[in-house]
Amino acid sequence: MRIAIYGRDFNDTVLPYVQEVFDHLAKHQIQLVLYSKFKTSLHGKIKLPSNTVIFHNHTELRDHADVLLSLGGDGTLLDTLSLIRNSNIPVIGINFGRLGFLASINKNEITAALTALIHGDYTLDTRSLLTLESDNGLFGEENFALNDITIHRRDNSAMMIIHASMNDEFINSYWADGLIIATPTGSTAYSLSCGGPIIYPDSENFVVTPIAPHNLNVRPVVLPDDNKLSFEVEARESKFLVSCDSRTVTVERSVKISIKKADFCINLIRLNNETYLNTLRNKLLWGIDTRNY
């Protein structure tokens, strides 16, 4: 079994947990494939197995890994999409961050989780993505998102008007600070904090959630994911921002944007003792009410 490992720079307090990951995988004679930039950040801090292989990009990962292990929070796991792309390599995350919807393994459960992974005690949770199209090729080959694609104003700019259509049929003109187009996976992220609904992962839809809308009767809308959405921006400022998950670019006001379901999916590894509803209860503290006990 070949396990690729991706991560960012860490606070030194989590280094013992990182070392635990490498030691446990080496103990089971797992071939480790380490992202080159992550290796650089660990230099002099972590002892690596002698047979560790280094990869530099998505092409090398495709040929050298059976599983990708993300060390960090949800943002770190989202970063791995640029490496996984359409390779079908499944990904699992150990949470060194805060909430951790996607990176669901607690750092105190590393040994048990890795043992289950090595023995194949898991299922694949297939998640849909969004892809962005524009007349100027925004984001190049990395124009996809697992959580959400967001159109929003710059920090110092005034409110925007975003004209939205579905399959060339007008939906609404949103007077707001921005607009979030989220997958079911992303429904528990930025969209949720802006009042959007929680959507079950295999619901085959996405949600359009306005950010601080000026009209109080504007609400999030859930749409089937086989539709194509189009957006045009009207604003005082000449530029606005577009984000694909954590990647953000500045865009000229004249640029037109289309969003649809991507033609590939991402496989998240879910250990057999986990369910989506269990994750919701744990992360959102559902049921924490003295009347339930």
N, C-alpha and C positions, 0 to 999 in steps of 0.2 A: 504494500500500500504506500502511495506517495502523497504526502500532505504538504501543501504549500502554506506558508505563513506570511500574513501581511499585518503591519501595524504602523503606528506613528511614534513620535517621540513620547516617552513616558515620564511621569513623575517617579522619582526614585523609590517611592513607597510601594509601587506595584512590581518592581523588579523581581522580588522573590517569587511572585506568582508567574511571571514570565519564565523564570528559570525552571519552575515546576513543570511548565508545559514542555519545554525542551527535554528535560530529564525524563519525564514520563514517556514521551514518544521515542526517545533513544532507547529506553529500557525495553520497549516492545519492538525494537529494530525497525522502526518506521523510517522510510526515506524522507528526510526533510528537504523542502525546496523553499528557500528564503528569499523574500523580495530584497533586491540589492540596497535600496535606500533605507529599508528597515535594518538591514545588517549594519550599515554605517552608523545608524543611531545607537545600536547596541554595542558598538566596539568598546572593549575594555570594561563592560558592565555585566555581560552575560557569557557563560561558557557554552559554546556551540558544539554539537557532535561533529566529529572529524569528517564524516561523510556528507555534510550538509552541501546541497547544491544551490547555486544562486541563479535567480531569474531576474530579468530587467524589464520585461514588457509583456503584453498580452499574448504575443505570438509564442514566446518561450514558455509561458505558463500553460498554454493549450496542449503542448506536447509533453509536459513533465509532471502533471499533477492529476490526482484522482479526486481530491477534496481541497478546498481552500479554507483555512482557519484564520479568522479575523480576531485580532487582539486589540480591544478598545471598546468604545461605545457604538451606538447606532451610526454616527457619522463616519466612523472608521469602516464599518461594514459597507456603507453606501459607497465609499471610495473604491471598494473592491470591484464594483460593477465595471469600471473602466478597464480592468484586467480580465474579468470573466467574459464580458460581452455575450456573444451567442455560442460559447463553447460548451454549455450545459454542465460545466463543473459546479457541483453543489458547494454551498458556503455555509459555515456555521460560525457564530461569534461568541467569544468570551467577553463578558461585560466588565470593563474597567472604568466605565463612565458612570452615569447617574441612572436614568430610568431604564433604558435597555429593552425596547420592544423587539427589535430585530436581533441584537446580540443578547440572547436570553440566558446564557449560562452564567451563573454567579461565580465570581472568582474563588469562592470557598467550596465550589463543587467541581473543580477542575479535574481531579483524578477520576472521579466516578464518570464524568461526562466523556472524557477522552477514552476511557475503557469501553464505554458503550459505543463510541464512534468507531474504535478499532475493530470491535466485534460485530459491527453492522447492526446494532440495536437502534435503528432510527428509521424514519420515513422521510420522504421528500415532499416538501410543501411548495408547490409550484405557484409563483407569483407573477402576475402580469406587469408590464411596464408601459410607460408612455414614450412616444417619440415626437420630437419637434421638427417641423419643416419651416423654412423661411426662404425668402428670395435672395438672401445673402449668405446662406449656409452656416447659420449660427451653431456653434459647438462642434462643427466638423463631423467626425465619425463618432463622437461621444454625445450625440444629440438625444439621449434617452434618460429616463428617470424611473426609479423604483417607487419613490415616495410621491413626488409632485413636481410639476412645472409651474412656476410662479411668475406673473407679470406684476411689477410693482414700481412705484415712484422712487426716485432718488431721495436721499435723506433731506435735502434742502429744497425740494420741489413741492409744488402745489398738488392738490387732488387731481386724479386722472379721470378721463372718460374712456372706458374700454367697450367697444362695440363687439358683441359676441354673436356668432352664428353657428348653427349646426347643420351640416350638409347644405350649406348656402341658404338656409332659412334663418331669418333674424330671431335671436333669443331675447336680448336685452342690451341696453346701454348702461353699463355699471359706472356710476359716479362713486369712486372709492379710492382708497390708497393703493389698491391692487386687486389681483384675482388669483386664486389658487386652483389649479386643476390637479386633483389628487386621485391616485389609485386607491383600491381598498386597503393596500398596505399603508399608504400614506394618510389614510383617513384618521389614524391615531397620532398624527404628527402635527404639522403647522395648521392644517385644516381644522383639526379638533379644537385647537386653541382659539380659532376664529369662529367657533360656533357650528362647525360642520358635524355631520353624523358619523358614527362608527359603522363601517361597512365590513361585512364578513369577507374574508379573502377571496373566496371563489364565487362571488356574487356577479361577476362579469359586468361591472359597470364602473363609472368614475363619478366624482363629485366636483362641482364647480362652486367654490366658496369665496364670496367677496371679502376683502380686507377693509374693515372700518367703512362700510357703505354709508353714503350720505342719506339715502332713502331708507327709512326704517322698515319698509315693507319688502325690501329685497332680502331673500333668504337663500341658503345653499340649495342647489338642485342636483339630484342624482340622475345620471343619464346612462343608457346602455353603451357599452364600450366598443360597439361596432360602428359608431358614428364618428365623423370628423368634425372637429371644432375649429373655427377660424376667428381671428381677433385683429382688430385695428384699434390703434390708440390715438386719442385726441387729448392734448394737454398743452399747457402754457410752455412747459420746458421742451427743448428740442430732443431730449434723450430720456430714456427710461431703462429699467433693469429687467433682465429675464434670468431666471434661475432654473437649472435642472438639478434637482436635489441640492447639493452644497456648492455646485459650480455656478458662478454668476458672471454675466457679461453685460456691458452697456450697449444699448441699441438705439439707433436713430428712430425718431418718431414715425418716419415714413415706412418703416419695415413692417410687413404683414406676416403674421404667424399662424401656423396651423398645427394642431395637436391631434394625435390619434393613438390607438393602441399599437404598441410595437409588435413586430412580426416574430419576436422571440421572447422567452420567459426566463426567469431566474429561479433556480431550485434552492430553497432554504432547507437546511437539515433540521428536522425536529426530532429530538430524542423521544423515545416511546413513552416516557413518563410525562410528556408535555402535551397540552392541547391549547388551541388559540383562546378558548374561553378561560382556561386556567391562567393564561398569561394576562388576559384583561383583568381578571379578579385580583391578581397579585400586583400588577403595576398600577392600576387605578384604585386600589384599596376598596374594591366592591365588597360589601358584606361586613365591613368593619363597623359594626353597629352593636351596641351592647344588647339590643333586643333580640339579636340572633343567637345569643348564648345563654 
